[in-house]
């Protein structure tokens, strides 16, 4: 699965999305001309979050979840939606 399009659908800065019937505030920050991306999504009024870094390197792309399984990050990227 190519997750980069799902990451790029999230605008730079802050936005709100729905995931698993809950509203999340999402912050996306790009570094190094877009070769490094940090995403932090936090449930509004709750305690769930999704956090990861994504790196585009000469050897390939790397997804680095922060304090959670990679499957949770991939599920979020496949299922978040704008309303």
ABEGO torsion letter per residue (X at the ends): XBAAAAAAABBBEBBBBBBGGBBBBBBBBBBGGGABBBBBBBBBGBABBBBBBBBBBAAEBBBBBBGBBAAAAAAAAAABBBX
